[in-house]
């Protein structure tokens, strides 16, 4: 956390103009991206070269608007949307982003955390994965999000359907857990629209962040561009579930490129939904079985023990034994009773564990341990 | 000459007295029926004509007018045939009028003159008794059902000729015996045949004991339907009043084939393609829907998420009020519908979430599935139980319970509830509303503290709190305890329905 200055400096005009230009030329960048020009190279171009290279027929008009850009108008728009803008010249600009070859000139922040000006980089983990996730993937994302957030680690993700949303939801479940959603469009625009409620909850308890000025609609190129911000904000990226051609693999590659740790949650070797994550592990990514593995990835041997693990030791003996059985794969009432636990005891015990937050009911009547 | 014969029209479930007046006078031969007669009644002309001739009577070649009074009551169905024919015989002097003073006649005629059974024998008999008739003539097949009504002599006759003989002073047919109740244990569906499924069986027992609505969640082929079918035999046997009510409804709807008193609690399992009015009742000529056919029994909705939203929404009134109101042309008809709802659903669209097989549903599909289920209906389902496929070991094991044992416990639990609920509108725990359940449930300090803590922490909504207390009350009743203890609350928690919020952000 960096210091909050009494009167935050407004972002500088040059950075705001750069940010405006990227949004203004979003369509041109989209064309270049579709023509397979590498995105980092495009985004690293200085302003004039960017206009010259991609402007095409609209060059003159863009140049004219560029000359007459009014920074105070942009700042006004920002505060009208309730966003805080941080430019690269600001000390509060998330340091991790500077590791990128094409860092955004300005990031726009929305939310309660924006006032505390979370600096990013330290103790933040990106949890990413496929939008089309299996219940297994969703459960893992949720329990990782929850476990990490309760250990005080910020959970960064993209608020997309599937794994991303579950990771955020998990982080929000823990008391005081901080979570950061990086959007491809303007931070004031919930995308996807179906996650409006989640957007609101994240803004209330954490931060929504974007490199696009308020109101900008996301184009397709914005998503890989957003992924680089996720990778750079976090000090480690964990891919929870990804098929062979998932966008979250791009995030993992970007993270590795800028020297961040990469982890992956293993899946069934036969499952196409886990081909990407299993592939990452085969290539040397850290195998992640739960929040504790991620904590060890971050802090090494001094990793703090998870709060729930500590609490579990205080459980009465029979409940602790029951919890151990559930963790060991006897995750249905039927399995527990087959193992000799009485039906009444199994039901009552599971309910108690659920109330105390050690297990949760999942699809098909299975119980999953909550890390 | 003028003749007057009493018969009945059934409006909703109510029998309404209808006078058939037949007037015969000189003129061009004709046969008219007036008095708001429906299509089947107008066709009665042809049936009556043929039946009268084929029974060896004479059909007068004169001007015949039949009036069905009161003229403002719409009359549908073939039940007026017999009364029309008898009226015609009396008006033409082929049958003495005196015997008709104290009798009502109800039935359809075949062209050969046979008296065929019509829907609603029991309802008509009740109407006849209420209208002060001493006797009722119906088709032989309906006599058993009609004879359930005390205080009226029911004659079951085979044909128009037999009716005429009876009216002429012939020997009445033997008094029909109300058929003995059908085996109340329900077609031999016993719990002893069930292997494994220990948790669902417990849920069935609680549902039977407290009249709680139940949702079963499980992959295809895990035995949800098989389990649901075994619920009605676990419930206490129908009382005579209940049986009469069920018989009346089933008789009017024409689903009561065996005649006599319905002995087993109904089990209705409409397919999900059913229309809203098929489910709750209605139609141009209002008929009881599946919810009323399941009155005092079980309504089983398999594949709950496949039912159209409109149908599920329509279920709210019957579940909440215990009856359905159908309004048709300035008349409101009341169909009773006090049933236990058992619903089954796959955990996800492909059905395999949480099972050994891999579920391939995307988040959008899951969200859609959940959305279809969500809403006020789920709030009415007190119990949620997951049904998993039994393992090979469980399939080979010997079953531990029989329906008789469970029924014994259920009966005692119900008796406790009746004593506690005397003087309230509820007759079992499942019918208690939030206020009642909080007033009538004494929980131990530990139980209250656990529930309170869960509520404070936001794990439970206020509505879920009441639901859990309701179920815990029943579990305590099953264990013959007056105070709800911590373990009862905990079991109820393990069988609780997902919360609305839970469902919304489970994504």
Interface residues (C-beta under 8 A of the other chain):
Chain A: X131 X132 X133 X134 X135 X138 X161 X162 X165 X166 X169 X194 X197 X198 X268 X271 X332 X333 X334 X337 X338 X343 X344 X347 X348 X349 X350 X351 X352 X354 X355 X361 X362 X363 X364 X365 X366
Chain B: X196 X197 X198 X199 X202 X217 X218 X219 X347 X348 X353 X354 X355 X358 X359 X360 X361 X362 X363 X364 X366 X367 X385 X386 X387 X388 X390 X391 X393 X394 X450 X453 X454 X457 X459 X486 X487 X489 X490 X491 X492 X493 X494 X495 X498 X504 X505 X507
